Amino acid sequence: MFRQTFSATSRALRSTARLGTQRQTITIAQSYYNQTPLAVARTRWYSSETEAAKKEGEEEKANGEAEGPEAALKKQLEAKDAEVRDLKDRYLRSVADFRNLQDRTQRDMKAARDFAIQKFAKDLVESVDNFDRALSMVPQEKLKPEAKTEHTQDLVNLYDGLKMTENILLSTLKKHGLERFDPDGEVFNPNEHEATFMTPMQHMDHNTVFHTQEKGFKLNGRILRPAKVGVVKNK
């Protein structure tokens, strides 16, 4: 009798549990079907998007692991190439700046040297002019061999000594950039000559220098003092 009672109780409990499970399943199904279509679609959309994102992430991760060493080496090579180009550009700029500095320094030194000796050179020009004036005072006829006598020999010796001294002085000045020029017979150049007078002359071309009153001087190719000249004016 006890066994029968226990069996009946067990069957009753199993029936109650089965009934509760069925009710719970029916309740969940009703709550799912009571949702709106938009909510269901939204749930499905988020679910599919998450799955697609996971797949893409896994694929990118797999590709990154597969191409990782090559991509890293390629990036390093590109970085080194960019660094080399930058260093080369800096090197060329530095060389150009250094050469410009050398040229500018040489020009400054030359200008400073010319300026330093310019006043001294102008003072020497007066001495050279005095030598030229002294030599021009001796008539050329007395310097000819047939005109030499016992009385004129001393004058000839003095003239030769002054002429030799003048030549040595001019040679020394030329070594340092100071050079004398005589434009006699040349075309008048207002940048190098200073016309003190003009006169017509039939046997010479117009605007030609026919007389040098004072010779000019150049210092390192630049006009230190223009020559004072007489110019032909036939027009």
NORRA-V672804 format. One record per backbone hydrogen bond with DSSP energy under -1.0 kcal/mol. CO is the residue of the C=O (numbers start at 0). NH is the residue of the N-H. If there is no record, write none. Layout:
co=CO nh=NH
co=CO nh=NH
//
This chain:
co=0 nh=4
co=1 nh=5
co=2 nh=6
co=3 nh=7
co=4 nh=8
co=5 nh=9
co=6 nh=10
co=7 nh=11
co=8 nh=12
co=9 nh=13
co=10 nh=14
co=11 nh=15
co=12 nh=16
co=13 nh=17
co=14 nh=18
co=15 nh=19
co=16 nh=20
co=17 nh=21
co=18 nh=22
co=19 nh=23
co=20 nh=24
co=21 nh=25
co=22 nh=26
co=23 nh=27
co=24 nh=28
co=25 nh=29
co=26 nh=30
co=27 nh=31
co=28 nh=32
co=29 nh=33
co=35 nh=39
co=36 nh=40
co=37 nh=41
co=38 nh=42
co=39 nh=43
co=40 nh=44
co=41 nh=45
co=42 nh=46
co=43 nh=47
co=44 nh=48
co=45 nh=49
co=46 nh=50
co=47 nh=51
co=48 nh=52
co=49 nh=53
co=50 nh=54
co=51 nh=55
co=52 nh=56
co=53 nh=57
co=54 nh=58
co=55 nh=59
co=56 nh=60
co=57 nh=61
co=58 nh=62
co=59 nh=63
co=60 nh=64
co=61 nh=65
co=62 nh=66
co=66 nh=70
co=67 nh=71
co=68 nh=72
co=69 nh=73
co=70 nh=74
co=71 nh=75
co=72 nh=76
co=73 nh=77
co=74 nh=78
co=75 nh=79
co=76 nh=80
co=77 nh=81
co=78 nh=82
co=79 nh=83
co=80 nh=84
co=81 nh=85
co=82 nh=86
co=83 nh=87
co=84 nh=88
co=85 nh=89
co=86 nh=90
co=87 nh=91
co=88 nh=92
co=89 nh=93
co=90 nh=94
co=91 nh=95
co=92 nh=96
co=93 nh=97
co=94 nh=98
co=95 nh=99
co=96 nh=100
co=97 nh=101
co=98 nh=102
co=99 nh=103
co=100 nh=104
co=101 nh=105
co=102 nh=106
co=103 nh=107
co=104 nh=108
co=105 nh=109
co=106 nh=110
co=107 nh=111
co=108 nh=112
co=109 nh=113
co=110 nh=114
co=111 nh=115
co=112 nh=116
co=116 nh=120
co=117 nh=121
co=118 nh=122
co=119 nh=123
co=120 nh=124
co=121 nh=125
co=123 nh=127
co=124 nh=128
co=125 nh=129
co=126 nh=130
co=127 nh=131
co=128 nh=132
co=129 nh=133
co=130 nh=134
co=131 nh=135
co=134 nh=137
co=143 nh=146
co=144 nh=147
co=151 nh=155
co=152 nh=156
co=153 nh=157
co=154 nh=158
co=155 nh=159
co=156 nh=160
co=157 nh=161
co=158 nh=162
co=159 nh=163
co=160 nh=164
co=161 nh=165
co=162 nh=166
co=163 nh=167
co=164 nh=168
co=165 nh=169
co=166 nh=170
co=167 nh=171
co=168 nh=172
co=169 nh=173
co=170 nh=174
co=172 nh=177
co=173 nh=176
co=176 nh=219
co=178 nh=217
co=180 nh=215
co=182 nh=185
co=185 nh=208
co=188 nh=191
co=188 nh=192
co=191 nh=226
co=193 nh=228
co=196 nh=230
co=198 nh=232
co=200 nh=203
co=206 nh=187
co=207 nh=231
co=208 nh=184
co=210 nh=229
co=213 nh=227
co=215 nh=180
co=216 nh=223
co=216 nh=224
co=217 nh=178
co=218 nh=221
co=221 nh=218
co=224 nh=216
co=226 nh=193
co=227 nh=212
co=227 nh=213
co=228 nh=195
co=229 nh=209
co=229 nh=210
co=230 nh=198
co=231 nh=206
//
